[in-house]
Amino acid sequence: MHVPASVPWEALGTVPPSTEESATETATRAATRAGVRIRLAEGPSTLEPISRFLATVWQTPEPQSPITPDVLRALVHAGGAVHYASDGYGVAAASVLVFSSPASLGVYSMIAAARASDQGVGFALKHAQRAWALEHGATSMTWTFDPLVSRNAHFNLAKLGASATEYTVDFYGQVDDGINRHDETDRLTAVWPLADPRPSRLAGPDLDDAVVGPRLAPDGLPYSARDESGHWCRVPLDIVTTRRLDRPLAARWRAAVRDVLRPAFEAGCTATGFSRSGWYRLTRKEQP
């Protein structure tokens, strides 16, 4: 779950106390299942190991951590939240949450990471953020993620129930870390309705019935299609390994997916789902 953390969203109204209570219960159950305990960090004794953890995940020297301990301390002092999960081996996950503009009733997840994927820790961390945000009056959470990283897309859109509302080319510019150093930083903006998240399971398009785009993906297979449910775009299942083994191929994937997603979002589409097979489902905002 590497989701380095803007887009306005509609206020969803006051969240009833029952929603806050169920959010806390959901977060607690998720942490128990994952075998971790999630806490709020405040002072140097917890913020410093969190900063070191983030440096390890983003593959940077400790002094060049994505967020240094002093910045973490300032964000907490300003009213934000630094959550971290711990287990018998130390910090297992961490995240940073700050408030957006007051009118938005929203929070922004600047950064979040887990030591390992598919162990439930990232899910527990995200729901701890959700419970905290609801308790403090927020109704939505936003963050950004790389559209090529299919495991993050599935986590965000399918497992959490967020939607992607905006595609931005080279969002951060050049980033000198072990994750982004050799690629452009295109990002999708995820928006998560906190009061009523709706996880979903989604199959990809039936290519026998869909209108398949004429261009092929870098792997020689279709990656753009349209059917009655909307527009579909496929991404590689493991771009992280591709970047490590074949940077030119990874760059071709970046360009190909950008050529489909950017015009779709500019035309008013939203990514409302993601399949296990690597397909984004894009729908017009007026569609269900």
KAJO-V216041 format. One record per run of one state. SS is the DSSP state (helix for helix, strand for strand, loop for the rest). FROM is the first residue (numbers start at 1). TO is the last residue. If there is no record, write none. Layout:
{{SS/FROM/TO} {SS/FROM/TO}}
This chain:
{{loop/1/16} {helix/17/34} {loop/35/36} {strand/37/41} {loop/42/43} {helix/44/57} {loop/58/61} {helix/62/64} {loop/65/68} {helix/69/77} {loop/78/80} {strand/81/87} {loop/88/89} {strand/90/99} {loop/100/101} {helix/102/104} {loop/105/105} {strand/106/114} {loop/115/120} {helix/121/135} {loop/136/139} {strand/140/145} {loop/146/149} {helix/150/160} {loop/161/162} {strand/163/168} {loop/169/186} {strand/187/193} {loop/194/210} {strand/211/212} {loop/213/215} {strand/216/216} {loop/217/221} {strand/222/222} {loop/223/223} {strand/224/227} {loop/228/229} {strand/230/234} {loop/235/238} {helix/239/245} {loop/246/246} {helix/247/266} {loop/267/268} {strand/269/274} {loop/275/278} {strand/279/284} {loop/285/288}}
